[in-house]
Amino acid sequence: MAKERVAKKLAPEPATANKKSLQLQQLAIRWGGHTVILGDGFTPVPRSFLKYAAELKPYSLGPAEVSFVLNLMYFKWDERAPFPSYATLAGRMGISVQYARDIARKLARKGFLIRTIRRGLPNQFDLQPLFDALAKHVEAEMAAGRNKKKQKLTVV
């Protein structure tokens, strides 16, 4: 029955639908069949981040820190550190600018974030230490046999 509701929400695809259109439709089905939700694009997030953020060593990430990182990733398009303003991050997260700054400081104290303060410009937020800690944790989980999915990905 749920599939029938989703099918009604989606416009019928022409017989010549390309692969990208079909993938978008399948993704829309995961989000309740509302393609409008997908119109602003995507932020890729490895499942291992969602799975292990609360288990990182020596410090775990709390929900506000996870949300902060996810919102930073919205602005990270390549290897460079993203640089959204605290006001932008706070607005997206529904928190005060001061609380956004506090979260950034806490991530920096935990060794997961390097903030580069730029006079007259928003800070740069380097997440490489977090990525390194996450990779180390995933490798330890695989070595212990707790993470069975061991895939080598090639970045092009």
C-alpha positions as CSV (number, residue, x, y, z in Angstrom):
1,M,0.0,0.0,0.0
2,A,2.9,2.4,0.8
3,K,4.4,1.7,-2.6
4,E,1.1,2.6,-4.2
5,R,1.0,6.0,-2.4
6,V,4.6,6.7,-3.4
7,A,3.9,5.8,-7.0
8,K,1.0,8.2,-7.1
9,K,3.1,11.1,-5.8
10,L,5.7,10.7,-8.6
11,A,5.1,11.8,-12.1
12,P,5.2,8.8,-14.5
13,E,8.6,8.4,-16.2
14,P,8.7,8.2,-20.0
15,A,9.8,4.9,-21.5
16,T,13.1,6.4,-22.5
17,A,14.0,7.5,-18.9
18,N,17.7,7.6,-18.4
19,K,19.6,6.0,-15.6
20,K,20.0,9.2,-13.7
21,S,16.3,9.9,-13.7
22,L,15.6,6.4,-12.4
23,Q,18.2,6.8,-9.6
24,L,16.6,10.1,-8.6
25,Q,13.2,8.4,-8.6
26,Q,14.4,5.6,-6.4
27,L,16.0,8.1,-4.0
28,A,12.8,10.1,-3.9
29,I,10.9,6.9,-2.9
30,R,13.3,6.7,0.1
31,W,12.2,10.2,1.0
32,G,8.5,9.6,0.8
33,G,8.1,10.1,-2.9
34,H,8.6,13.8,-2.7
35,T,11.1,14.8,-5.4
36,V,10.9,18.4,-4.4
37,I,13.0,17.5,-1.3
38,L,15.9,16.5,-3.5
39,G,15.9,19.6,-5.6
40,D,18.6,21.4,-3.5
41,G,21.1,18.6,-4.1
42,F,22.9,16.2,-1.8
43,T,25.6,16.1,0.8
44,P,27.4,12.8,0.8
45,V,28.0,11.3,4.2
46,P,29.7,8.0,4.8
47,R,27.6,5.6,6.8
48,S,30.7,4.9,9.0
49,F,30.4,8.5,10.3
50,L,26.8,8.1,11.3
51,K,27.5,4.6,12.7
52,Y,30.7,5.4,14.7
53,A,30.5,9.2,15.7
54,A,29.4,8.3,19.2
55,E,32.2,5.7,19.6
56,L,35.2,7.7,18.4
57,K,38.3,7.6,20.7
58,P,39.4,9.3,22.8
59,Y,36.3,11.4,22.6
60,S,32.9,10.7,21.1
61,L,30.7,13.2,19.2
62,G,27.4,14.3,20.7
63,P,24.3,15.0,18.6
64,A,25.1,18.8,18.4
65,E,28.6,18.0,17.2
66,V,27.4,15.6,14.6
67,S,24.9,18.1,13.3
68,F,27.7,20.8,13.2
69,V,29.9,18.4,11.1
70,L,27.0,17.5,8.8
71,N,26.3,21.2,8.2
72,L,30.0,21.9,7.6
73,M,30.0,19.1,5.0
74,Y,27.2,20.9,3.1
75,F,29.9,23.5,2.3
76,K,32.7,21.1,1.6
77,W,33.0,20.5,-2.2
78,D,36.6,19.4,-2.5
79,E,39.7,18.8,-0.3
80,R,39.8,22.4,0.9
81,A,38.4,23.4,4.3
82,P,34.9,24.9,4.2
83,F,34.3,28.4,5.5
84,P,30.7,29.1,6.3
85,S,30.1,31.8,8.9
86,Y,29.0,30.9,12.4
87,A,25.7,32.8,11.7
88,T,25.0,30.6,8.7
89,L,25.7,27.4,10.7
90,A,23.7,28.6,13.7
91,G,20.8,29.5,11.5
92,R,20.8,26.1,9.7
93,M,21.0,24.3,13.1
94,G,18.4,26.4,14.9
95,I,20.9,27.5,17.6
96,S,22.6,30.7,18.7
97,V,25.8,31.9,17.1
98,Q,27.5,31.6,20.5
99,Y,26.5,27.9,20.8
100,A,27.8,27.2,17.3
101,R,31.2,28.8,18.4
102,D,31.1,26.6,21.5
103,I,30.6,23.5,19.4
104,A,33.5,24.4,17.2
105,R,35.7,25.0,20.2
106,K,34.7,21.7,21.7
107,L,35.5,19.9,18.5
108,A,38.8,21.6,18.3
109,R,39.6,20.7,22.0
110,K,38.8,17.1,21.2
111,G,41.3,17.2,18.3
112,F,38.7,16.7,15.6
113,L,38.7,20.2,14.1
114,I,41.3,22.8,13.2
115,R,39.9,26.3,13.0
116,T,41.8,28.9,10.9
117,I,40.7,32.3,12.0
118,R,40.7,34.8,9.1
119,R,40.3,38.5,9.9
120,G,37.2,40.0,8.3
121,L,36.2,36.6,6.8
122,P,34.6,33.4,8.2
123,N,36.8,30.8,9.9
124,Q,38.0,27.9,7.8
125,F,37.0,24.6,9.4
126,D,39.5,21.8,8.7
127,L,37.9,18.4,9.4
128,Q,40.9,16.3,8.4
129,P,41.7,15.3,12.1
130,L,38.1,14.0,12.4
131,F,38.4,12.1,9.1
132,D,41.7,10.5,10.3
133,A,40.2,9.5,13.6
134,L,37.2,8.0,11.9
135,A,39.3,6.0,9.5
136,K,41.4,4.7,12.4
137,H,38.3,3.7,14.2
138,V,36.8,1.9,11.2
139,E,40.1,0.1,10.6
140,A,40.1,-1.0,14.3
141,E,36.5,-2.3,14.0
142,M,37.4,-4.2,10.8
143,A,40.5,-5.7,12.5
144,A,38.3,-6.8,15.4
145,G,35.8,-8.4,13.1
146,R,33.0,-6.0,14.1
147,N,32.7,-4.3,10.7
148,K,32.4,-6.9,8.0
149,K,32.0,-4.5,5.1
150,K,35.5,-4.0,3.8
151,Q,35.4,-2.2,0.5
152,K,38.1,-0.5,-1.3
153,L,36.8,2.6,-3.0
154,T,38.7,4.3,-5.8
155,V,38.3,8.1,-5.9
156,V,38.4,9.5,-9.3
